[in-house]
Amino acid sequence: MQIDSVVGTPNGEVNLSNDLSNEEIARYSRHLIMPEVALDGQKKLKSAKVLTIGAGGLGAPLAMYLAAAGVGTIGIVDFDVVDESNLQRQIIHGTKDVGRKKMESARDTIKDINPNVEVIEFEEALSSENALDIFKDFDIIVDGTDNFPTRYLVNDACVLLGKPNVYGSIFRFEGQASVFWAEHGPCYRCLYPEPPPPGLVPSCAEGGVLGILPGAIGVVQATETVKLILGAGDSLVGRLMLYDALGMSFREMKLRKDPDCPVCGENPTVTELIDYEEFCGIPQAAAAEKENGVPEITVSELKSKMENGSNTYVLDVREPHEYEVANIGVPLIPLGELPDRMSELNQNDEIAVHCKTGGRSAKAVKLLQDAGFANVYNVKGGITAWSEEIDARVPKY
């Protein structure tokens, strides 16, 4: 869909009063010789204000390429710190930045790429209380988040403010991207009316992600953002791009506006921002988990049992490739194989089950309890907690 430039005055006229310096003309020379960009287009980029939600996997290449392209103002919402596990994909941060605030690291990288860019920092969690106020002064919102409550929050805030939402998501070898803009097409809720049940869709921290993948999807988001600023080409409004890195294939789904959409439909019922944690069922799931929770044991308690000659049987339910990375020398039965291999376990034993952080092992404990195992415990925090609290020689991954 061809859409006029989003950078304009209230009456639709684009303000091109931002002259380029000689340094900027040299910097953007490859843009200026393109008829689709030229001088007027580069002035639009300089006048544009783009807000990126997150300075992580998607936000990293996105912010870097927007800065290089000459987007004049880049806002960033992030309150996290750089961890070693980020460096495999979040290329806006370096080894020297481990332990620093992502906001500071991202700002310094952007300024190094292009000192002409103004970086506006929002070092806070995005919420229903602050989203509208943060979004209101930006032309385009780019969603680089990895959780459903924030995706629905970003969508609804963009619909209420009439802002385009440049969307992307990644998992393992697969990614997707679109532009949700209720004034011209469907919104995120038109595609996903309801969130999945909590815990059904694993996060990248649980399922992994190819380090290059956020680069590919983040660059698509940056491209769509620049096209919206220029008013050039066909945007992804009304289309969902699906990318399979393992098969190196791209597919496209046509999207239609849902007339019954609760936020952008003909009779919207969502007219203000709501509690998105509750909408996604997270408090309810936590309460149910607490009520029906499985017995737990800490890594310190497990270590004491192991050292005191206890007959506690310790079981690892991760995948074999994870076991190769880090293990504490106990038997392995992957969670998916557990229902068919319970005969290998003694129902009279005290059994402690662990995984990476405790989620899969909790499911394993429930399976064992339902099968009649009475004395079984979930190791709280899993092998990650073991590495942090008991033996740092066990790698964290």
Protein Blocks (a to p, Z undefined) as FASTA:
>chain_A
ZZddfbdcfkopacfkbccdfklmmmmmmmmmpmklommlmmmmmmpccddedjbfklmm
mmmmmmmnopabacdddfbdcdfklmmmmmmbcfklgoiafklmmmmmmmmmommbccdd
ddddddfklmmmmmmmpfbdcdfbfbfklmmmmmmmmmmnopacdddddehjaccddddd
fklmccfklmmmbacdehklccfklnopafklmmmmmmmmmmmmmmmmnopajdfehiac
dddfklopaddddddddfklcklmmbdcblbdcdfklmnommmmmmmmmmmpccdddfkl
mmmmmmnopabdcddfbdfklmmmpcghiacddfklmmmmmmmpcfkbccddddfkommm
mmmmmmmmmnopabbcddehijmlmmmmmmmmlccZZ
